[in-house]
Structures are given as C-alpha cells and as structure tokens.
Amino acid sequence: MKTLRDLLLLVAEQEEKNQGKMVQYLFRIDTRYGWFTVLQEMKYFDEDGDEQIKDEVILDGRIDSPEELQICYYTVLTKCRK
C-alpha cells in the first residue's frame, strides 16, 4: 500500500525530471481538503510567433482514503513518466 509520503516522493522525482521539457506536469496537493490534481502543460508557439500554453487535467482526485491514494499514485507513475 502506497502512502502520502510515497506520493510526495514520486511527485518530487517527477518535478526533477520535468526540468527543461516541452511538456510539463504540474502537481497540486491540498492536504486540508484531501485533494490531488495533476495538470499537463504544453508550451508552443502559434503561427504569429506568440507563445501559447495548453493545460489539460490528467487527474483530479482525492487522497483522503487509502484506495483513492493508490489511484493517485499509480496515475502519476504511469501517465507522468517520460
């Protein structure tokens, strides 16, 4: 069973791997309400040369039960690895 500590360590590892990549993963952890969000952010330039940012929610889940924490952990493990 994965714990909140395991999830935080995995997020820290992924943040380190994100450096300098075109596609970034942003993590929000709200311990007050037990909420965990993962966003995929992609920066690109349109035909006018303006920088554009596209955000997509990968996961918006709860972390206040062991079962939901497992879902969050394995979603980060499988979808945010490059």
C-alpha positions in Angstrom: 0.0 0.0 0.0 1.4 3.4 -1.0 1.3 6.2 1.5 1.1 10.0 1.2 4.8 10.1 1.7 5.3 7.8 -1.3 3.1 10.1 -3.4 5.1 13.1 -2.3 8.4 11.4 -3.1 7.1 10.4 -6.6 5.9 14.0 -7.2 9.4 15.3 -6.2 11.1 12.8 -8.6 8.8 13.8 -11.4 9.3 17.5 -10.8 13.0 17.0 -11.2 12.5 15.1 -14.5 10.3 17.9 -15.8 13.1 20.4 -15.9 13.6 21.8 -19.5 10.9 19.6 -21.1 8.3 20.9 -23.6 5.5 19.1 -21.7 5.4 19.8 -18.0 3.4 18.1 -15.3 2.1 20.4 -12.6 1.1 18.9 -9.2 -1.3 20.4 -6.7 -1.7 18.8 -3.3 -4.3 20.2 -0.9 -3.9 18.4 2.4 -6.6 20.5 4.1 -9.3 19.1 1.9 -7.5 15.9 0.8 -7.4 16.8 -2.9 -4.7 16.0 -5.5 -4.6 17.4 -9.1 -2.2 16.7 -11.9 -2.1 19.1 -14.9 -0.2 18.6 -18.2 1.0 21.9 -19.5 2.4 22.2 -23.0 4.1 25.4 -24.3 4.2 26.1 -28.0 4.3 28.9 -30.5 1.4 29.7 -32.8 1.8 30.9 -36.4 2.2 34.5 -35.3 5.2 33.6 -33.1 3.2 34.1 -29.8 3.8 31.7 -27.0 0.7 29.6 -26.2 0.1 27.4 -23.2 -2.3 24.4 -23.3 -3.4 22.9 -20.0 -5.1 19.5 -19.6 -6.2 18.0 -16.3 -4.8 14.4 -16.1 -6.2 13.7 -12.6 -8.4 15.4 -10.1 -8.7 13.0 -7.2 -9.0 12.6 -3.5 -6.2 11.5 -1.2 -8.2 11.1 2.0 -8.6 7.3 1.7 -6.0 4.6 1.1 -7.9 3.4 -2.1 -8.0 6.9 -3.6 -4.4 7.5 -2.7 -3.4 4.3 -4.7 -5.2 5.6 -7.7 -3.4 9.0 -7.5 0.0 7.3 -7.0 -0.4 4.9 -9.9 -1.8 7.6 -12.2 1.3 9.7 -11.6 3.5 6.7 -12.0 2.0 5.6 -15.4 0.9 8.9 -17.0 3.6 11.3 -16.0 6.7 9.3 -16.7 8.8 10.2 -19.8 
